[in-house]
Amino acid sequence: MKFLENEIYPLGMGCWPIGGKMYWGEQSLGYTRSDDDVSIRTIHAALDGGITLFDTAAAYGAGHSERLLGKALKRRPDALVVTKIGVGIDEASKQISFEPFSPDQVSPAVEGCLSRLKRDRIDLLLLHVNDMPIAKAEAVFNEMDRLKDAGKIRAYGWSTDYSKSASAVSSRDNFKAVEYVMNVFFDAPRMQRAVQEEGLFSLIRSPLAMGLLSGKYDQNSVMASDDVRASSEEWMEYYKDGRANPDFIQELDAVRDLLTSNGRTLVQGALGWIWGQSETHVPIPGARTEKQIDGIAGALTFGALPAETMNEIETLVKRIPHEPDRPR
């Protein structure tokens, strides 16, 4: 699909996992077992596999994910970088904060991103505050318009799961994208309608349900205590008390054979399900190792799941009609 006049493959790499440790007070919100050398090789493996879009945020590793991308993409100006602002960071302590984000913070935040990424311009800048009131978000986007005119960013959007928020700002000239959660377990019907009606670029986060759809975890798996998946955050629904949520394990078992049809891995089937919803969706699964990204990139060979498989999956997955939008 076309975005910002560049031809890209319909798949990106999520860079939360490579950010490593990050904390909100005592609560860990990062992924464990990241290794900087492995992370850089993983980014290069993604490029070799045809992935040219990388999704990060100032918050990921309190700036560390952006720094790794800046190093890894030093000689790849053709790669597209998506980053996010709106969360406070302290690189030295690895602390992030969720204090109110105001328009006067936009420019300094962008300059920080550019410095860490070693770039003169950000391809796509996203607001990283899921539930910011629309009026306040409009003021933030006004500042992003100014930075677009100054050549600091090429376009902007919002990382939000609220379809009404996305629709409310969709008419802005430089508002091009929405990033939201969707996967086999949750089909985001209202947001899908909103982005399609408004013609917005659709970035899909958590397409693998934070790793649950990889098939690596079962009810006996225990997340490390400093892994975000062991946190008690309200939006952490795929894992409970550091273990895979048995309700989702049951649903995965019900559709496992369908997702792995025609030689696909579970990961490739889960990504094929995203494309089966719409060929304009761009899933951005997180990856930490070369092996993971190689399997992810392999989904490009298979593409979307067939319509009959998609329909059969819908008979087996539990949907909640009229479920209200909420952070995920």
Backbone torsions as a table, in degrees:
resi	resn	phi	psi	omega
1	MET	NA	162.6	-178.7
2	LYS	-95.0	136.2	173.6
3	PHE	-151.3	125.9	-179.7
4	LEU	54.7	39.9	176.8
5	GLU	65.2	10.9	178.2
6	ASN	-112.0	143.8	173.7
7	GLU	-87.9	125.4	179.8
8	ILE	-130.6	157.4	171.7
9	TYR	-72.7	156.2	-174.0
10	PRO	-81.4	39.7	-174.0
11	LEU	-152.6	138.8	176.9
12	GLY	-125.4	173.8	175.1
13	MET	-112.2	123.9	175.3
14	GLY	-82.3	133.9	-171.4
15	CYS	-111.7	18.3	171.6
16	TRP	-62.4	-47.8	-175.9
17	PRO	-60.3	-32.3	-176.9
18	ILE	-79.5	-10.7	179.1
19	GLY	-67.4	-24.6	179.1
20	GLY	76.4	-142.6	-171.3
21	LYS	-71.9	141.2	172.2
22	MET	-159.7	147.5	-173.0
23	TYR	-137.4	148.7	168.4
24	TRP	-116.1	95.5	-169.5
25	GLY	66.2	-125.0	177.7
26	GLU	-88.0	-12.6	-175.9
27	GLN	-79.7	123.9	175.9
28	SER	-79.1	131.0	176.4
29	LEU	-122.9	18.5	179.0
30	GLY	-109.5	178.6	176.2
31	TYR	-101.6	148.8	180.0
32	THR	-89.8	169.5	170.9
33	ARG	66.5	20.6	175.6
34	SER	-78.6	147.9	179.7
35	ASP	-136.5	126.1	-171.7
36	ASP	-60.9	-42.9	-179.9
37	ASP	-64.0	-42.3	177.3
38	VAL	-64.4	-39.4	-179.1
39	SER	-61.7	-43.2	179.8
40	ILE	-66.3	-40.2	176.3
41	ARG	-64.1	-34.4	179.0
42	THR	-66.0	-41.5	176.6
43	ILE	-61.9	-43.4	178.4
44	HIS	-65.9	-36.1	177.1
45	ALA	-66.3	-35.9	176.1
46	ALA	-61.2	-45.7	178.0
47	LEU	-60.6	-43.5	179.0
48	ASP	-62.6	-30.6	-179.3
49	GLY	-86.1	2.4	177.0
50	GLY	96.7	9.1	178.6
51	ILE	-94.0	120.7	-176.2
52	THR	-120.3	6.1	178.4
53	LEU	-116.9	130.8	-177.9
54	PHE	-126.5	126.8	-176.4
55	ASP	-108.9	120.3	-179.9
56	THR	-135.7	-166.7	178.2
57	ALA	-163.6	152.9	174.7
58	ALA	-57.2	-34.7	-176.0
59	ALA	-70.4	-26.4	-172.9
60	TYR	-67.2	111.7	-176.0
61	GLY	66.3	21.6	-177.9
62	ALA	51.5	50.2	177.4
63	GLY	100.3	-15.8	-173.2
64	HIS	-68.9	-38.3	178.9
65	SER	-60.5	-43.4	178.3
66	GLU	-62.4	-41.8	-179.9
67	ARG	-62.3	-40.9	178.1
68	LEU	-64.3	-42.4	178.1
69	LEU	-62.4	-42.8	178.7
70	GLY	-57.4	-40.6	179.0
71	LYS	-70.4	-44.7	-175.0
72	ALA	-71.6	-31.3	-175.2
73	LEU	-101.3	17.5	-175.6
74	LYS	-54.4	-38.4	-178.2
75	ARG	-106.6	19.8	-179.9
76	ARG	-127.6	68.6	179.5
77	PRO	-65.6	-13.8	179.4
78	ASP	-76.5	-19.1	180.0
79	ALA	-69.0	141.5	178.6
80	LEU	-94.5	131.4	-179.3
81	VAL	-115.5	125.9	173.3
82	VAL	-107.9	127.5	174.3
83	THR	-135.4	171.0	-171.6
84	LYS	-134.1	146.7	175.5
85	ILE	-130.6	162.3	179.3
86	GLY	129.7	-11.7	177.4
87	VAL	-112.6	130.3	179.6
88	GLY	-71.8	146.2	179.7
89	ILE	-136.1	150.4	170.6
90	ASP	-129.8	104.8	-173.5
91	GLU	-63.2	-36.0	-175.9
92	ALA	-66.5	-42.6	-177.0
93	SER	-94.5	-6.6	-176.4
94	LYS	63.8	22.8	179.2
95	GLN	-91.4	140.8	170.1
96	ILE	-117.1	157.6	-178.1
97	SER	-139.3	153.7	-176.3
98	PHE	-117.6	41.0	174.3
99	GLU	-68.7	155.6	179.3
100	PRO	-53.3	135.3	-177.9
101	PHE	-101.3	127.2	-173.7
102	SER	-117.4	161.4	-178.2
103	PRO	-55.4	-35.7	-177.7
104	ASP	-70.4	-9.5	177.7
105	GLN	-91.2	-9.7	-174.2
106	VAL	-64.8	-52.9	-176.4
107	SER	-61.1	-48.5	176.9
108	PRO	-60.3	-37.2	179.3
109	ALA	-64.3	-42.0	179.2
110	VAL	-65.3	-42.1	178.3
111	GLU	-60.9	-37.8	176.1
112	GLY	-62.7	-43.8	178.6
113	CYS	-61.8	-46.2	-178.9
114	LEU	-60.7	-40.8	179.7
115	SER	-64.5	-45.6	-178.5
116	ARG	-69.0	-36.3	-178.8
117	LEU	-80.3	-12.4	-177.5
118	LYS	57.3	45.4	179.5
119	ARG	-129.4	156.0	177.9
120	ASP	-87.9	-17.7	-175.1
121	ARG	-153.0	144.4	177.0
122	ILE	-96.9	130.9	-178.1
123	ASP	-67.0	-48.1	179.7
124	LEU	-141.7	122.4	179.7
125	LEU	-108.2	127.0	-178.9
126	LEU	-112.6	142.4	169.6
127	LEU	-74.9	126.9	-172.1
128	HIS	-101.9	26.0	179.0
129	VAL	-114.8	101.2	-170.2
130	ASN	-55.3	-43.6	-170.3
131	ASP	-114.9	27.1	178.6
132	MET	-61.8	134.3	176.5
133	PRO	-56.0	145.2	-172.1
134	ILE	-59.6	-42.7	-178.5
135	ALA	-60.6	-41.2	179.2
136	LYS	-69.9	-36.8	177.7
137	ALA	-64.7	-39.2	178.1
138	GLU	-58.2	-40.9	179.5
139	ALA	-65.4	-38.0	176.3
140	VAL	-65.1	-42.7	-179.7
141	PHE	-67.6	-28.8	174.7
142	ASN	-60.2	-39.9	177.3
143	GLU	-68.3	-36.6	177.2
144	MET	-65.3	-35.0	174.6
145	ASP	-58.5	-43.0	-179.7
146	ARG	-63.3	-39.9	178.9
147	LEU	-71.2	-29.9	173.3
148	LYS	-63.6	-45.4	178.9
149	ASP	-63.5	-30.4	-180.0
150	ALA	-83.0	-3.0	178.1
151	GLY	83.2	12.7	-178.8
152	LYS	-82.9	-29.8	177.9
153	ILE	-134.8	158.1	-179.8
154	ARG	-98.9	-31.6	178.9
155	ALA	-165.5	168.3	179.1
156	TYR	-141.2	170.9	179.9
157	GLY	-164.8	-159.8	-173.6
158	TRP	-140.2	132.2	170.8
159	SER	-92.4	97.6	-174.4
160	THR	-150.0	150.4	175.7
161	ASP	-103.8	9.0	-179.0
162	TYR	-99.8	108.1	-175.9
163	SER	-63.4	-35.0	179.3
164	LYS	-66.0	-35.0	177.4
165	SER	-64.3	-46.2	-179.9
166	ALA	-61.6	-44.3	-179.1
167	SER	-64.9	-35.9	-175.8
168	ALA	-64.7	-28.9	-176.7
169	VAL	-110.9	5.1	-172.2
170	SER	-66.9	-20.6	-177.0
171	SER	-82.0	-7.2	178.4
172	ARG	-63.8	137.2	-173.6
173	ASP	-57.7	-38.5	-174.4
174	ASN	-98.7	3.3	178.1
175	PHE	-85.1	111.8	-170.5
176	LYS	-118.4	-18.1	-168.6
177	ALA	-147.4	152.1	170.5
178	VAL	-128.2	134.8	175.4
179	GLU	-110.9	126.1	-175.1
180	TYR	-150.3	162.7	-178.7
181	VAL	-80.2	131.6	170.3
182	MET	-157.0	139.2	175.5
183	ASN	-162.5	-178.0	-177.7
184	VAL	-52.5	-35.6	-177.3
185	PHE	-78.4	-22.4	-176.3
186	PHE	-143.9	117.4	-172.0
187	ASP	-98.2	7.1	172.3
188	ALA	43.2	57.0	-172.2
189	PRO	-61.4	-42.2	-178.1
190	ARG	-68.7	-40.9	179.5
191	MET	-68.3	-38.2	176.7
192	GLN	-58.3	-43.9	178.9
193	ARG	-64.2	-42.3	-176.7
194	ALA	-62.2	-48.2	-176.3
195	VAL	-69.3	-33.9	179.3
196	GLN	-71.2	-40.7	178.7
197	GLU	-65.2	-34.8	-176.7
198	GLU	-93.6	-3.8	179.1
199	GLY	66.9	37.3	-176.4
200	LEU	-92.8	151.9	173.5
201	PHE	-69.3	130.7	-170.9
202	SER	-115.4	106.9	176.2
203	LEU	-98.2	128.2	-175.1
204	ILE	-105.8	111.9	175.8
205	ARG	-96.2	159.3	-174.4
206	SER	53.1	41.3	179.1
207	PRO	-66.4	-18.5	178.2
208	LEU	-108.3	17.6	177.9
209	ALA	52.9	49.9	179.4
210	MET	53.5	40.3	175.5
211	GLY	93.8	-12.5	-176.7
212	LEU	-64.3	-34.4	-178.9
213	LEU	-80.2	2.8	173.6
214	SER	-79.2	-18.4	-178.1
215	GLY	82.6	3.7	-177.5
216	LYS	-78.4	-17.9	-172.3
217	TYR	-118.6	140.2	173.2
218	ASP	-129.6	-170.3	-174.9
219	GLN	-69.6	-11.7	177.2
220	ASN	-93.5	-9.0	-179.7
221	SER	-75.7	138.7	179.6
222	VAL	-123.3	123.1	178.2
223	MET	-72.8	146.0	174.9
224	ALA	-59.1	147.4	-174.5
225	SER	-62.4	-25.3	-180.0
226	ASP	-99.7	17.8	174.5
227	ASP	-94.4	137.9	-177.6
228	VAL	-55.8	-27.8	-178.4
229	ARG	-73.1	-8.1	174.2
230	ALA	-97.0	3.5	-177.0
231	SER	-76.5	167.2	179.8
232	SER	-105.0	21.5	179.3
233	GLU	-59.8	143.3	-177.0
234	GLU	-60.7	-33.7	-176.9
235	TRP	-79.9	-5.4	-178.8
236	MET	-80.4	86.5	-173.7
237	GLU	-100.5	-20.9	-177.6
238	TYR	-77.1	-20.5	179.5
239	TYR	-132.1	140.1	178.5
240	LYS	-129.6	126.2	-178.5
241	ASP	55.2	36.8	176.5
242	GLY	78.6	8.1	179.3
243	ARG	-124.5	154.2	178.2
244	ALA	-58.7	135.1	179.9
245	ASN	-65.9	118.9	-175.7
246	PRO	-60.9	-28.3	178.8
247	ASP	-63.9	-40.5	179.5
248	PHE	-75.3	-33.6	175.2
249	ILE	-60.5	-40.9	179.3
250	GLN	-63.5	-42.5	178.6
251	GLU	-66.3	-39.5	178.6
252	LEU	-62.3	-42.5	178.9
253	ASP	-60.9	-33.5	-178.2
254	ALA	-68.9	-29.6	-174.9
255	VAL	-113.2	5.0	-174.8
256	ARG	-54.7	-48.4	-177.2
257	ASP	-64.4	-34.3	179.6
258	LEU	-71.0	-41.4	-179.6
259	LEU	-67.4	-29.6	-177.6
260	THR	-97.8	19.4	-179.8
261	SER	-66.6	150.3	175.5
262	ASN	59.5	30.9	173.6
263	GLY	89.2	4.1	177.9
264	ARG	-71.7	151.7	165.6
265	THR	-81.4	170.5	176.6
266	LEU	-59.5	-42.6	178.6
267	VAL	-58.7	-47.2	-178.4
268	GLN	-66.3	-33.8	176.5
269	GLY	-69.2	-40.5	179.5
270	ALA	-64.7	-37.8	176.8
271	LEU	-72.2	-35.6	175.9
272	GLY	-63.4	-31.8	176.1
273	TRP	-65.6	-39.6	176.9
274	ILE	-59.7	-48.5	179.8
275	TRP	-67.0	-28.3	176.7
276	GLY	-66.9	-26.5	174.9
277	GLN	-70.4	-42.5	177.6
278	SER	-167.1	135.4	179.3
279	GLU	-70.2	-11.5	179.0
280	THR	-89.3	-5.9	177.6
281	HIS	-75.2	138.4	178.3
282	VAL	-118.6	97.5	178.2
283	PRO	-70.0	144.6	179.7
284	ILE	-127.7	70.2	179.9
285	PRO	-65.4	141.3	176.0
286	GLY	-74.2	148.7	178.1
287	ALA	-144.5	147.6	-178.1
288	ARG	-124.3	-20.2	-176.4
289	THR	-132.9	162.3	177.9
290	GLU	-61.8	-39.4	179.8
291	LYS	-61.4	-43.0	179.3
292	GLN	-62.0	-46.8	-175.3
293	ILE	-71.1	-30.8	176.1
294	ASP	-63.2	-42.6	178.1
295	GLY	-65.7	-38.8	178.5
296	ILE	-64.2	-48.7	-179.0
297	ALA	-61.9	-28.7	178.6
298	GLY	-62.6	-18.7	178.1
299	ALA	-63.9	-25.1	179.8
300	LEU	-62.6	-30.0	179.6
301	THR	-67.4	-35.8	-176.0
302	PHE	-88.7	-36.2	-178.2
303	GLY	71.4	-154.7	-174.4
304	ALA	-69.6	148.7	171.4
305	LEU	-66.4	146.3	177.8
306	PRO	-61.5	153.8	-177.4
307	ALA	-58.1	-39.2	-178.1
308	GLU	-66.8	-34.9	176.6
309	THR	-68.3	-41.3	177.5
310	MET	-59.2	-44.4	-179.0
311	ASN	-64.9	-39.2	-179.8
312	GLU	-67.3	-38.4	177.0
313	ILE	-59.2	-40.1	-178.6
314	GLU	-63.6	-23.9	177.7
315	THR	-78.5	-13.1	-173.9
316	LEU	-111.3	-18.1	-178.0
317	VAL	-97.6	135.9	-178.6
318	LYS	-80.0	121.3	175.7
319	ARG	-109.0	150.1	178.3
320	ILE	-111.1	100.5	-177.4
321	PRO	-59.6	137.4	174.5
322	HIS	64.2	21.9	175.0
323	GLU	-62.7	129.5	-177.9
324	PRO	-68.2	152.0	175.4
325	ASP	-62.8	144.4	177.0
326	ARG	-159.7	159.3	177.2
327	PRO	-61.4	140.6	179.1
328	ARG	-134.9	NA	NA
